[in-house]
């Protein structure tokens, strides 16, 4: 298996990792695309080196962020939330996460894997909610304080497959965002695609229709090439 080959090689060459690279990797895409599964597989590969790995999700990841997450996604009384309120809540959760967990973890030399980061806000609130991109970019920069991922894996998922996959999931708590119409998610998908085109050095587009093992090998290959150059 390709991933096993790369893992063995990394165990021999982990001291050759590029100095100065921030070990922050984000996973982006629509719900149902498999990003959470693949993040867990990458975490397992890195821990086998061994390596210190921290995994986080957005919104949330802190006491304050989890309270915000509940309002944003699960509070059925929040259906009248305005887009401007929504984006400020996402950024508030992110600002807390960056300062409370991400920056200290990176300072300690840990790997940080994040299930969503500021690109989600650009895609969902910028492209999806049609908030002016200038305002979105400013708020993102303010929240993350120059904390930019070295790699971002974008999981592209056709909308018809997204709905099919979500329907197969066990029943879960009400999620306000998932009740948006298909046109919203079409705009979000296009927003993600434009981000990847603008930053090809950071984004890696993942074909989510491939089998999970093949996807994991592709991800591991990119991590190896980016962080462990020969």
C-alpha positions as CSV (number, residue, x, y, z in Angstrom):
1,X,0.0,0.0,0.0
2,X,1.4,3.4,-1.0
3,X,0.6,5.0,2.4
4,X,2.6,2.2,4.2
5,X,5.6,2.9,1.9
6,X,5.5,6.6,2.7
7,X,5.0,5.9,6.4
8,X,8.1,3.8,6.5
9,X,10.1,6.4,4.6
10,X,8.9,9.1,7.0
11,X,10.0,7.1,10.0
12,X,13.5,7.2,8.6
13,X,13.5,10.8,7.5
14,X,11.4,12.7,9.9
15,X,14.3,14.8,11.0
16,X,14.5,16.2,7.4
17,X,11.2,18.0,7.7
18,X,11.4,21.5,6.2
19,X,12.3,24.0,8.9
20,X,9.9,26.9,9.5
21,X,6.9,25.3,8.0
22,X,3.7,25.7,10.0
23,X,2.3,22.2,10.6
24,X,-1.3,23.3,10.2
25,X,-3.5,21.4,7.7
26,X,-7.1,22.2,7.1
27,X,-9.9,20.0,5.6
28,X,-12.6,21.8,3.6
29,X,-15.7,20.8,1.7
30,X,-19.4,20.1,2.0
31,X,-20.7,17.9,4.8
32,X,-20.8,14.3,3.6
33,X,-17.6,14.7,1.5
34,X,-15.6,12.4,3.8
35,X,-13.2,15.1,5.1
36,X,-13.7,14.1,8.8
37,X,-12.9,10.5,8.0
38,X,-9.8,11.4,6.0
39,X,-8.6,13.7,8.8
40,X,-8.8,10.9,11.2
41,X,-6.8,8.6,8.9
42,X,-4.1,11.3,8.5
43,X,-4.0,11.7,12.3
44,X,-3.4,8.0,12.7
45,X,-0.5,8.1,10.1
46,X,1.2,11.0,11.8
47,X,0.8,9.6,15.3
48,X,2.6,6.4,14.0
49,X,5.7,8.4,13.3
50,X,5.4,9.2,16.2
51,X,4.2,12.8,16.2
52,X,2.3,15.1,18.5
53,X,-1.1,15.7,16.7
54,X,-4.0,18.0,17.7
55,X,-7.3,17.7,15.9
56,X,-9.9,20.5,16.0
57,X,-13.2,21.4,14.3
58,X,-15.0,24.5,13.4
59,X,-17.0,26.1,14.7
60,X,-16.1,25.0,18.2
61,X,-13.1,23.4,19.7
62,X,-13.2,25.6,22.9
63,X,-15.7,26.1,25.6
64,X,-16.7,29.5,24.1
65,X,-16.6,28.1,20.6
66,X,-18.8,25.2,21.4
67,X,-21.5,27.5,22.9
68,X,-21.3,29.5,19.7
69,X,-21.6,26.3,17.6
70,X,-24.8,25.4,19.3
71,X,-26.3,28.8,18.5
72,X,-25.1,28.7,14.9
73,X,-26.1,25.2,14.0
74,X,-28.4,23.5,16.5
75,X,-30.6,26.2,18.1
76,X,-34.0,25.9,16.3
77,X,-34.9,29.4,17.7
78,X,-32.0,30.9,15.7
79,X,-33.7,30.4,12.3
80,X,-34.0,34.2,11.9
81,X,-30.3,34.8,12.1
82,X,-29.0,37.4,9.7
83,X,-26.0,36.7,7.5
84,X,-24.0,39.5,9.2
85,X,-24.7,38.0,12.7
86,X,-23.8,34.6,11.4
87,X,-20.4,35.6,10.0
88,X,-19.4,37.5,13.2
89,X,-20.3,34.5,15.3
90,X,-18.1,32.2,13.1
91,X,-15.2,34.6,13.4
92,X,-15.6,34.9,17.2
93,X,-15.4,31.1,17.5
94,X,-12.4,31.1,15.2
95,X,-10.6,33.9,17.0
96,X,-10.9,32.0,20.3
97,X,-9.8,28.7,18.8
98,X,-6.7,30.2,17.1
99,X,-5.5,31.9,20.3
100,X,-6.5,29.3,22.8
101,X,-5.4,26.2,21.0
102,X,-3.9,26.5,17.5
103,X,-1.1,29.0,18.1
104,X,0.1,27.4,21.3
105,X,0.0,24.0,19.7
106,X,2.1,25.2,16.7
107,X,4.5,26.9,19.1
108,X,4.9,23.5,20.8
109,X,5.8,21.9,17.5
110,X,2.6,19.9,17.2
111,X,0.7,19.1,14.0
112,X,-2.7,20.7,13.9
113,X,-5.4,19.2,11.8
114,X,-8.5,21.3,11.5
115,X,-11.9,20.2,10.2
116,X,-12.8,23.5,8.5
117,X,-11.1,26.8,8.9
118,X,-11.5,30.3,7.5
119,X,-12.0,29.1,3.9
120,X,-15.3,27.8,5.0
121,X,-16.4,31.3,5.9
122,X,-15.3,32.6,2.5
123,X,-17.3,29.8,0.7
124,X,-20.4,29.7,2.9
125,X,-20.8,33.2,4.1
126,X,-19.1,34.9,1.1
127,X,-20.3,32.9,-1.8
128,X,-23.3,31.3,-0.2
129,X,-24.7,34.3,1.8
130,X,-23.3,36.8,-0.7
131,X,-21.6,38.9,2.0
132,X,-19.1,41.2,0.2
133,X,-15.8,39.3,-0.1
134,X,-13.8,42.4,1.0
135,X,-15.5,42.3,4.3
136,X,-15.2,38.5,4.6
137,X,-11.4,38.6,3.9
138,X,-10.9,41.3,6.4
139,X,-12.8,39.5,9.1
140,X,-10.9,36.3,8.4
141,X,-7.6,38.0,8.7
142,X,-8.6,39.7,11.9
143,X,-9.7,36.3,13.4
144,X,-6.8,34.2,12.4
145,X,-3.9,36.7,13.0
146,X,-1.9,35.4,10.0
147,X,-2.4,31.8,11.1
148,X,-2.7,30.3,7.6
149,X,-2.7,26.6,6.8
150,X,0.3,25.2,4.9
151,X,-2.0,22.7,3.1
152,X,-5.7,22.7,2.6
153,X,-7.4,19.6,1.3
154,X,-10.7,20.5,-0.6
155,X,-13.1,17.6,-0.9
156,X,-15.2,18.1,-4.0
157,X,-18.5,16.4,-3.8
158,X,-21.3,16.5,-6.4
159,X,-24.5,17.8,-4.8
160,X,-26.5,14.6,-5.7
161,X,-24.0,12.5,-3.9
162,X,-23.9,14.8,-0.9
163,X,-27.6,14.4,-0.3
164,X,-27.4,10.6,-0.8
165,X,-24.6,10.3,1.7
166,X,-26.2,12.6,4.3
167,X,-29.4,10.5,4.1
168,X,-27.4,7.4,5.1
169,X,-26.1,9.0,8.2
170,X,-27.7,8.2,11.6
171,X,-30.2,10.7,12.8
172,X,-28.4,13.7,14.5
173,X,-29.3,17.0,16.0
174,X,-31.0,19.7,14.0
175,X,-28.4,21.6,11.8
176,X,-29.7,24.9,10.6
177,X,-27.1,25.2,7.7
178,X,-28.1,21.8,6.2
179,X,-31.7,23.1,5.6
180,X,-30.5,25.6,3.0
181,X,-31.7,25.0,-0.5
182,X,-29.5,23.3,-3.2
183,X,-28.8,26.7,-4.8
184,X,-27.0,27.7,-1.6
185,X,-24.7,24.7,-1.7
186,X,-24.1,25.1,-5.4
187,X,-22.8,28.6,-4.7
188,X,-20.7,27.3,-1.8
189,X,-19.1,24.7,-4.1
190,X,-18.3,27.3,-6.7
191,X,-16.8,29.6,-4.0
192,X,-14.5,26.7,-2.9
193,X,-13.5,26.1,-6.5
194,X,-12.5,29.7,-7.0
195,X,-10.4,29.7,-3.8
196,X,-8.5,26.6,-5.0
197,X,-7.9,28.3,-8.4
198,X,-6.6,31.4,-6.6
199,X,-4.2,29.5,-4.3
200,X,-3.0,26.4,-6.1
201,X,0.1,26.3,-3.9
202,X,-2.0,25.7,-0.8
203,X,-5.1,23.8,-2.0
204,X,-5.2,20.2,-3.0
205,X,-8.5,19.1,-4.6
206,X,-9.6,15.7,-3.6
207,X,-11.8,13.4,-5.7
208,X,-14.4,12.2,-3.1
209,X,-15.8,9.6,-5.5
210,X,-12.7,7.5,-5.1
211,X,-12.5,4.8,-2.5
212,X,-11.4,5.9,1.0
213,X,-8.0,4.0,0.9
214,X,-7.1,5.7,-2.4
215,X,-8.0,9.1,-1.1
216,X,-5.9,8.5,2.1
217,X,-2.9,7.6,-0.1
218,X,-3.3,10.8,-2.1
219,X,-3.5,12.9,1.0
220,X,-0.5,11.2,2.6
221,X,1.5,11.6,-0.6
222,X,0.9,15.4,-0.6
223,X,1.7,15.7,3.1
224,X,5.0,13.8,2.6
225,X,6.0,15.9,-0.5
226,X,5.1,19.2,1.2
227,X,6.6,18.7,4.7
228,X,9.4,16.1,4.0
229,X,11.2,17.1,0.9
230,X,14.1,14.9,-0.3
